[in-house]
Amino acid sequence: MHRFENGMPADRMGEVGWTKSSHSNGAGSCVEVAALPGGEMAVRNSRFPGGPALVFTPSEARAFLAGAREGQFDFVTD
């Protein structure tokens, strides 16, 4: 199994399936996520697809996504 490390270049993660939100703007500037083997989640900036990826454990990913659903991070873009 491939070892994924926080901050590793996203283009060295192999054949992971990156997905972006249907709410992203048409210019391609968005956050992309990928489900990794083992249940981890990777996040990258679509403007820099080879740049560093953040890797989150399943529990970290669940906590972040739950907070996003509840609007806890809306202040970032307000």
C-alpha positions as CSV (number, residue, x, y, z in Angstrom):
1,M,0.0,0.0,0.0
2,H,1.2,3.5,-0.8
3,R,2.1,5.7,2.1
4,F,0.5,9.1,2.0
5,E,2.1,11.9,4.1
6,N,0.8,15.3,4.9
7,G,2.3,17.9,2.6
8,M,3.5,15.5,0.0
9,P,3.1,16.7,-3.7
10,A,-0.3,15.8,-4.8
11,D,1.0,14.7,-8.2
12,R,3.0,12.0,-6.5
13,M,0.0,10.4,-4.8
14,G,-0.7,8.1,-7.7
15,E,-4.0,7.4,-9.2
16,V,-6.3,8.9,-6.6
17,G,-9.6,10.3,-7.8
18,W,-9.7,14.0,-7.2
19,T,-13.2,15.6,-7.0
20,K,-14.2,19.3,-6.9
21,S,-17.4,20.9,-5.8
22,S,-20.1,21.5,-8.3
23,H,-20.2,25.0,-6.7
24,S,-16.6,25.8,-7.8
25,N,-16.2,28.8,-10.1
26,G,-15.7,28.2,-13.8
27,A,-12.0,29.4,-13.6
28,G,-11.0,26.2,-11.9
29,S,-10.1,27.8,-8.6
30,C,-11.4,25.4,-6.1
31,V,-10.6,22.9,-3.4
32,E,-10.4,19.2,-4.5
33,V,-10.7,16.2,-2.3
34,A,-9.7,12.6,-2.8
35,A,-10.6,9.5,-0.8
36,L,-7.4,7.5,-0.1
37,P,-7.0,3.8,0.6
38,G,-7.3,3.3,4.3
39,G,-10.1,5.9,4.7
40,E,-7.9,9.0,4.8
41,M,-8.9,12.2,2.9
42,A,-6.5,14.3,0.8
43,V,-7.2,18.0,0.0
44,R,-5.4,20.1,-2.7
45,N,-5.7,23.4,-4.4
46,S,-6.9,22.9,-8.0
47,R,-4.8,25.9,-9.2
48,F,-1.7,24.0,-8.1
49,P,-2.5,20.3,-8.8
50,G,1.1,19.2,-8.2
51,G,1.4,21.2,-5.0
52,P,1.2,19.9,-1.5
53,A,-1.8,17.9,-0.3
54,L,-3.2,17.9,3.2
55,V,-3.9,14.4,4.4
56,F,-6.6,13.9,7.1
57,T,-7.4,10.8,9.1
58,P,-11.0,9.5,8.8
59,S,-12.0,11.1,12.2
60,E,-10.4,14.4,11.2
61,A,-12.2,14.4,7.9
62,R,-15.6,13.6,9.5
63,A,-15.1,16.4,12.1
64,F,-14.2,18.9,9.4
65,L,-17.0,18.0,7.1
66,A,-19.6,18.0,9.9
67,G,-18.4,21.5,10.9
68,A,-18.6,22.7,7.3
69,R,-22.2,21.4,7.0
70,E,-23.1,23.3,10.1
71,G,-21.6,26.5,8.8
72,Q,-18.9,26.8,11.4
73,F,-16.4,28.0,8.8
74,D,-18.6,30.4,6.9
75,F,-16.8,33.3,8.6
76,V,-13.8,32.7,6.3
77,T,-15.7,33.9,3.2
78,D,-18.1,36.4,4.8
